Amino acid sequence: MPVALEHPDGSWSWMVLLASLITQALTASFPICVGVFFTDLQRDFQATNSETSWFPSILGSMLHAGGLGMSLSFQSSITVLGLYFIRRRPLANALASTGISLGVTLWPPFARYLLENLSWRGSFLIFGGVLLHCCVCGAIIRPIATSVPKTKEDPLHPSKTPAQSCPGAWGSAVRHHLAFDILQHNVGYRIYTLGVMWMFMGYLLPPIFLVPYAIKYGVDEYQAALLISSIGFCSTFLRPVVALVTGRPYFASYRKYLFTLAVLLNGLSNLVCTVSANFWVLAGFCLLYSASMSGIGIFIFQVLMEIVPMDRFPSALGFFSIIIGISSLISPPLAGFVLDRTGNFSYVFCMSSFFLSSAGLFVAGGFYYLKKKEQQGRQPKAEGATPEASLTQGPAAQGQDSPKEQPLLEMVTSV
């Protein structure tokens, strides 16, 4: 049953935060460990890189846009934080996103251990049992009771709004729940959605192709799996620190640009992989990648909460996730196709760098343009108030002397 929430940042809110953290650790980071199985799946099914890439791409796209399985757990764990936290919402989002870091740290070595002992088929059976723990987290997240004031209509003056037909009402409901109305009227939401869609064309590629890239050039399989774990391990400690710093009111107006900076740095860090496949070079890449990934994970949903009203956030998140799911579906097979044609992993990391860097520049430029346009819109309003003030102040304000008002002006000046 819905529960009345007297204090949004109260004790039960922190239990919800813990449930959200565990849910994101189990769901959002799970597709990243699929890179451990990439070589075995390719060998057992005699598939090309492009064909094998469909496995993580479908898994990632269904996570964001399916409405099935892990998608229901992941999206609800994000939405509920905006309802249970108000004053500490940026900190809550950042702490919950550390669950992804924990999952990235623990899933790859666990997957590698299961792969060596149970093969990939037995490993996926164990994964199913582990993911069932999302049901426990879902039981902790209780719905919040909301009270909507009822308006009384005068029977003598009925409402003038005409009743909609069934097709019209159905169309309005679809537009509302799929956030088409937000997409139509909110320019910032359009810019952000398009930019993040373009960003995800390259964001998922390094975790998927890093392990097979390292193994191909002689890195031990356990060390290759530890590369992915090191990304999550570093991000686990970086996210709370970044959250505490950027959660201050001073950074409230800069979070959009901090997000775009993190996206740009994430894209540029992929170029490190093109230099060498040495283990320590790749370890340095993982450190840079984890730092920028921490910023993306902290700000991606927080910026969305600042762009759209909180009562429309679930619908906005739904459409936002569908767009991300489309990118997640296209990106890995496209990278696999490039790898099949060239046989060089460097092209994959260069492609990832291009998508991320260009997305960061696009979103930053779009937000800067909207800010300048808003400032220019305020100036005519301020200038338009000057003639009205001069008309109300009379001839004395316009530089004309009035003999009746002159003594009054002198007295006020002397005071």
C-alpha positions as CSV (number, residue, x, y, z in Angstrom):
1,M,0.0,0.0,0.0
2,P,1.2,3.6,-0.6
3,V,2.8,5.2,2.4
4,A,2.7,8.8,3.5
5,L,6.1,10.3,3.3
6,E,6.4,13.0,6.0
7,H,10.0,13.8,5.5
8,P,11.4,13.1,1.9
9,D,15.0,12.7,3.1
10,G,14.1,10.6,6.1
11,S,15.3,7.2,7.4
12,W,13.3,5.0,5.0
13,S,14.6,7.0,2.1
14,W,18.1,5.7,2.9
15,M,16.8,2.1,2.8
16,V,15.3,2.9,-0.6
17,L,18.7,4.3,-1.6
18,L,20.4,1.0,-0.5
19,A,17.9,-1.0,-2.6
20,S,18.5,1.2,-5.6
21,L,22.2,0.8,-5.2
22,I,22.0,-3.0,-5.1
23,T,19.5,-3.1,-8.0
24,Q,21.8,-1.0,-10.2
25,A,24.8,-3.3,-9.2
26,L,22.9,-6.3,-10.3
27,T,21.3,-5.0,-13.5
28,A,23.0,-2.0,-15.1
29,S,26.5,-3.4,-14.8
30,F,25.6,-7.0,-15.9
31,P,26.0,-6.4,-19.7
32,I,29.6,-5.2,-19.1
33,C,30.7,-8.6,-17.9
34,V,29.5,-10.1,-21.2
35,G,32.9,-9.2,-22.7
36,V,34.4,-12.1,-20.6
37,F,32.3,-14.6,-22.7
38,F,32.9,-12.9,-26.0
39,T,35.6,-15.2,-27.2
40,D,33.9,-18.4,-26.0
41,L,30.6,-17.5,-27.6
42,Q,32.4,-16.7,-30.9
43,R,34.2,-20.0,-30.8
44,D,31.2,-22.2,-29.9
45,F,28.8,-20.7,-32.4
46,Q,31.5,-20.2,-35.1
47,A,30.3,-16.6,-35.4
48,T,31.9,-13.4,-36.6
49,N,32.6,-10.4,-34.4
50,S,29.6,-8.6,-35.8
51,E,27.3,-11.6,-35.2
52,T,28.6,-12.2,-31.7
53,S,28.2,-8.5,-30.9
54,W,24.4,-8.8,-31.2
55,F,24.4,-10.6,-27.9
56,P,25.6,-7.7,-25.7
57,S,23.8,-5.2,-27.9
58,I,20.4,-6.8,-27.5
59,L,21.0,-7.3,-23.8
60,G,22.0,-3.6,-23.3
61,S,19.1,-2.3,-25.4
62,M,16.5,-4.4,-23.6
63,L,17.9,-3.1,-20.3
64,H,17.2,0.5,-21.3
65,A,14.1,0.2,-23.5
66,G,12.5,-3.3,-23.0
67,G,10.1,-2.9,-20.2
68,L,11.0,-6.5,-19.5
69,G,13.1,-8.2,-16.9
70,M,16.0,-6.1,-15.7
71,S,14.6,-3.0,-17.4
72,L,11.7,-2.8,-14.9
73,S,14.1,-3.1,-12.0
74,F,16.7,-0.6,-13.3
75,Q,14.3,2.2,-14.3
76,S,12.2,2.0,-11.2
77,S,15.3,2.2,-9.0
78,I,16.2,5.5,-10.7
79,T,12.8,7.0,-10.7
80,V,12.1,6.3,-7.0
81,L,15.1,8.3,-5.9
82,G,13.6,11.5,-7.3
83,L,10.5,10.9,-5.1
84,Y,12.2,9.9,-1.9
85,F,14.9,12.6,-2.0
86,I,14.6,16.3,-2.6
87,R,17.2,18.3,-0.7
88,R,19.9,15.5,-1.0
89,R,18.8,14.3,-4.5
90,P,22.2,14.9,-6.2
91,L,24.0,13.0,-3.4
92,A,21.5,10.2,-3.5
93,N,21.8,9.8,-7.3
94,A,25.6,9.7,-7.0
95,L,25.6,7.1,-4.2
96,A,23.1,4.9,-6.0
97,S,25.3,5.0,-9.1
98,T,28.1,3.5,-7.1
99,G,26.2,0.3,-7.4
100,I,27.1,0.2,-11.1
101,S,30.8,0.6,-10.1
102,L,30.5,-2.2,-7.6
103,G,28.9,-4.4,-10.2
104,V,31.6,-3.6,-12.7
105,T,34.1,-4.6,-10.1
106,L,32.6,-7.9,-9.0
107,W,30.9,-9.2,-12.1
108,P,33.9,-9.9,-14.4
109,P,36.1,-12.0,-12.0
110,F,32.9,-13.8,-10.9
111,A,32.0,-14.5,-14.5
112,R,35.6,-15.6,-15.2
113,Y,35.4,-18.1,-12.3
114,L,32.1,-19.5,-13.4
115,L,33.2,-19.7,-17.0
116,E,36.2,-21.9,-16.1
117,N,34.2,-24.2,-13.9
118,L,30.7,-24.3,-15.4
119,S,31.1,-23.1,-19.0
120,W,29.1,-20.2,-20.3
121,R,25.8,-22.1,-20.2
122,G,26.1,-23.0,-16.5
123,S,27.3,-19.5,-15.7
124,F,24.1,-18.0,-17.1
125,L,22.0,-20.3,-14.9
126,I,23.9,-18.9,-11.8
127,F,23.4,-15.4,-13.1
128,G,19.6,-15.9,-13.2
129,G,19.6,-16.9,-9.6
130,V,21.7,-13.9,-8.5
131,L,19.5,-11.5,-10.5
132,L,16.4,-12.8,-8.6
133,H,17.6,-10.8,-5.6
134,C,16.1,-7.7,-7.4
135,C,12.8,-9.0,-6.1
136,V,13.9,-8.3,-2.5
137,C,15.0,-4.8,-3.5
138,G,11.7,-4.2,-5.1
139,A,9.9,-5.1,-1.9
140,I,11.8,-2.4,-0.1
141,I,10.8,0.3,-2.6
142,R,7.3,1.2,-1.5
143,P,5.1,3.5,-3.5
144,I,4.4,7.0,-2.1
145,A,0.9,8.3,-1.5
146,T,0.2,11.5,-3.3
147,S,-2.8,13.7,-2.6
148,V,-4.4,15.6,-5.5
149,P,-6.8,18.4,-4.5
150,K,-10.2,17.9,-5.9
151,T,-11.9,20.9,-7.6
152,K,-15.6,21.5,-7.1
153,E,-17.6,22.3,-10.2
154,D,-20.6,24.6,-10.1
155,P,-23.5,22.6,-11.5
156,L,-25.0,25.8,-12.9
157,H,-21.7,26.5,-14.8
158,P,-20.4,23.2,-16.2
159,S,-17.0,22.9,-17.6
160,K,-16.5,24.5,-21.1
161,T,-13.8,21.9,-22.1
162,P,-15.4,19.7,-24.7
163,A,-15.2,15.9,-24.1
164,Q,-12.6,14.2,-26.2
165,S,-13.5,11.2,-28.4
166,C,-12.0,7.8,-27.7
167,P,-9.3,8.1,-30.4
168,G,-8.5,11.7,-29.2
169,A,-8.2,10.6,-25.6
170,W,-6.1,7.6,-26.5
171,G,-3.8,9.8,-28.6
172,S,-3.4,12.3,-25.7
173,A,-2.6,9.5,-23.3
174,V,0.0,8.1,-25.6
175,R,1.6,11.6,-26.1
176,H,1.6,12.1,-22.3
177,H,3.1,8.8,-21.2
178,L,5.7,8.6,-24.0
179,A,6.8,12.2,-23.3
180,F,6.0,13.4,-26.8
181,D,4.6,16.6,-25.4
182,I,7.9,17.2,-23.5
183,L,9.8,16.5,-26.6
184,Q,7.7,19.0,-28.6
185,H,7.9,21.9,-26.1
186,N,11.1,21.4,-24.2
187,V,14.1,22.3,-26.4
188,G,16.6,21.4,-23.7
189,Y,15.1,17.9,-23.5
190,R,15.5,17.5,-27.2
191,I,19.1,18.5,-27.2
192,Y,20.0,16.3,-24.2
193,T,18.2,13.3,-25.6
194,L,19.8,13.5,-29.0
195,G,23.2,14.1,-27.5
196,V,23.0,11.1,-25.1
197,M,21.7,8.9,-27.9
198,W,24.7,9.8,-30.0
199,M,27.0,9.3,-26.9
200,F,25.8,5.8,-26.3
201,M,26.9,4.8,-29.8
202,G,30.4,4.8,-28.4
203,Y,29.9,4.6,-24.6
204,L,29.4,0.8,-24.5
205,L,32.2,-0.3,-26.8
206,P,35.3,-0.2,-24.6
207,P,33.9,-2.5,-21.9
208,I,32.7,-5.0,-24.5
209,F,35.9,-5.1,-26.7
210,L,38.6,-4.4,-24.1
211,V,38.8,-8.1,-22.9
212,P,39.1,-9.7,-26.3
213,Y,41.5,-7.0,-27.4
214,A,43.8,-7.6,-24.5
215,I,43.6,-11.4,-24.9
216,K,44.4,-11.2,-28.6
217,Y,47.7,-9.4,-27.9
218,G,48.9,-11.8,-25.2
219,V,47.4,-10.5,-22.0
220,D,46.4,-13.3,-19.5
221,E,42.7,-14.0,-19.4
222,Y,42.5,-13.3,-15.7
223,Q,44.4,-10.1,-16.1
224,A,42.1,-9.1,-18.9
225,A,39.1,-9.6,-16.7
226,L,40.8,-7.6,-14.0
227,L,41.0,-4.6,-16.3
228,I,37.2,-4.3,-16.3
229,S,37.2,-4.8,-12.6
230,S,39.7,-2.0,-12.1
231,I,37.3,0.4,-13.8
232,G,34.6,-0.4,-11.3
233,F,37.0,-0.5,-8.4
234,C,38.3,3.0,-9.1
235,S,34.9,4.4,-9.9
236,T,33.5,3.1,-6.6
237,F,35.7,5.5,-4.7
238,L,35.6,8.3,-7.2
239,R,31.9,8.7,-7.4
240,P,31.2,9.6,-3.8
241,V,34.0,12.1,-3.8
242,V,32.8,13.7,-6.9
243,A,29.2,13.7,-5.6
244,L,30.2,15.4,-2.4
245,V,32.0,18.2,-4.2
246,T,29.5,18.7,-7.1
247,G,26.5,18.4,-4.8
248,R,27.2,21.8,-3.3
249,P,24.8,24.6,-4.3
250,Y,27.7,26.4,-6.1
251,F,27.8,23.7,-8.8
252,A,24.1,23.6,-9.3
253,S,24.2,25.7,-12.5
254,Y,27.3,23.9,-13.8
255,R,26.2,20.3,-13.7
256,K,25.2,20.3,-17.3
257,Y,28.6,21.4,-18.4
258,L,30.4,19.0,-16.0
259,F,28.5,16.2,-17.6
260,T,29.6,17.3,-21.1
261,L,33.2,17.6,-19.8
262,A,33.0,14.0,-18.5
263,V,31.7,12.8,-21.8
264,L,34.5,14.6,-23.7
265,L,37.2,13.2,-21.5
266,N,35.7,9.7,-21.7
267,G,35.9,9.9,-25.5
268,L,39.5,11.2,-25.5
269,S,40.6,8.4,-23.1
270,N,39.7,5.8,-25.6
271,L,42.6,6.9,-27.8
272,V,45.0,5.5,-25.2
273,C,44.0,2.0,-26.3
274,T,45.2,2.7,-29.8
275,V,48.8,3.4,-28.6
276,S,49.6,-0.1,-27.3
277,A,48.0,-3.3,-26.0
278,N,50.4,-3.6,-23.1
279,F,48.8,-4.5,-19.8
280,W,50.0,-1.4,-18.0
281,V,49.0,0.9,-20.8
282,L,45.5,-0.6,-20.7
283,A,45.5,-0.3,-16.9
284,G,46.3,3.4,-17.3
285,F,43.4,3.7,-19.8
286,C,41.1,2.0,-17.2
287,L,42.0,4.6,-14.7
288,L,41.2,7.5,-17.0
289,Y,38.0,5.8,-18.2
290,S,36.8,5.1,-14.7
291,A,37.3,8.8,-13.7
292,S,35.3,10.1,-16.7
293,M,32.7,7.3,-16.4
294,S,32.1,8.4,-12.8
295,G,31.2,11.8,-13.9
296,I,28.8,10.5,-16.6
297,G,27.2,8.1,-14.1
298,I,26.6,10.8,-11.5
299,F,25.2,13.5,-13.8
300,I,23.3,11.7,-16.6
301,F,20.1,11.3,-14.7
302,Q,20.6,14.3,-12.4
303,V,20.7,16.6,-15.4
304,L,17.6,15.0,-16.8
305,M,15.8,15.7,-13.5
306,E,16.8,19.3,-13.8
307,I,15.6,19.7,-17.4
308,V,12.1,18.3,-16.9
309,P,9.6,18.7,-14.0
310,M,9.7,15.9,-11.5
311,D,6.1,14.9,-12.0
312,R,6.9,14.2,-15.7
313,F,10.2,12.5,-15.0
314,P,9.0,8.9,-15.3
315,S,7.6,9.6,-18.8
316,A,10.7,11.6,-19.8
317,L,12.9,8.8,-18.5
318,G,10.9,6.2,-20.4
319,F,11.4,7.9,-23.8
320,F,15.0,8.7,-22.8
321,S,15.7,5.0,-22.1
322,I,14.1,4.0,-25.4
323,I,16.4,6.3,-27.3
324,I,19.4,4.9,-25.4
325,G,18.2,1.4,-26.1
326,I,18.2,2.1,-29.9
327,S,21.9,3.2,-29.7
328,S,22.8,0.2,-27.5
329,L,21.3,-2.1,-30.1
330,I,23.1,-0.6,-33.1
331,S,26.5,0.3,-31.7
332,P,28.2,-3.1,-30.9
333,P,27.2,-4.9,-34.1
334,L,28.4,-1.8,-36.0
335,A,31.7,-2.0,-34.2
336,G,31.9,-5.7,-34.8
337,F,31.3,-5.1,-38.5
338,V,34.2,-2.6,-38.6
339,L,36.4,-5.1,-36.7
340,D,35.6,-7.9,-39.2
341,R,36.4,-5.7,-42.2
342,T,39.7,-4.3,-40.8
343,G,40.9,-6.8,-38.2
344,N,42.2,-3.9,-36.1
345,F,40.7,-3.1,-32.7
346,S,42.1,0.4,-32.9
347,Y,39.3,1.4,-35.3
348,V,36.8,0.3,-32.7
349,F,38.3,2.6,-30.0
350,C,38.6,5.4,-32.5
351,M,35.0,5.1,-33.4
352,S,34.0,5.1,-29.7
353,S,36.2,8.3,-29.2
354,F,34.5,10.0,-32.1
355,F,30.9,9.4,-30.9
356,L,31.7,10.4,-27.3
357,S,33.7,13.5,-28.1
358,S,31.3,14.9,-30.7
359,A,28.3,14.2,-28.4
360,G,30.0,16.1,-25.5
361,L,30.6,19.1,-27.8
362,F,27.1,19.0,-29.2
363,V,25.4,19.0,-25.8
364,A,27.6,21.7,-24.4
365,G,27.1,23.9,-27.4
366,G,23.3,23.3,-27.3
367,F,23.0,24.2,-23.6
368,Y,25.2,27.3,-24.1
369,Y,23.0,28.4,-27.0
370,L,19.9,28.1,-24.9
371,K,21.5,30.0,-22.1
372,K,22.4,32.9,-24.4
373,K,19.0,32.9,-26.0
374,E,17.4,33.1,-22.6
375,Q,19.6,36.0,-21.6
376,Q,18.8,37.8,-24.8
377,G,15.1,37.3,-24.1
378,R,15.4,38.9,-20.7
379,Q,17.0,42.1,-22.1
380,P,14.1,43.3,-24.2
381,K,11.8,42.8,-21.2
382,A,14.1,44.9,-19.0
383,E,14.4,47.6,-21.7
384,G,10.7,47.5,-22.3
385,A,10.0,48.6,-18.7
386,T,11.9,51.9,-19.2
387,P,9.4,53.8,-21.3
388,E,6.6,52.8,-19.0
389,A,8.5,54.1,-16.0
390,S,9.3,57.4,-17.8
391,L,5.6,57.9,-18.6
392,T,4.5,57.3,-15.0
393,Q,7.2,59.6,-13.5
394,G,5.9,62.7,-15.4
395,P,7.9,65.6,-16.9
396,A,10.4,65.9,-14.1
397,A,11.8,62.4,-14.9
398,Q,12.1,63.3,-18.6
399,G,14.3,66.3,-17.9
400,Q,11.6,69.0,-17.8
401,D,11.3,71.4,-14.8
402,S,7.9,71.8,-13.1
403,P,7.6,74.7,-10.8
404,K,5.2,72.9,-8.5
405,E,7.4,69.8,-8.2
406,Q,10.8,71.6,-7.8
407,P,10.6,72.3,-4.1
408,L,9.6,68.6,-3.5
409,L,12.7,67.5,-5.4
410,E,14.9,69.8,-3.4
411,M,13.6,68.5,-0.1
412,V,14.1,64.9,-1.1
413,T,17.6,65.7,-2.2
414,S,18.5,67.4,1.1
415,V,17.3,64.4,3.0
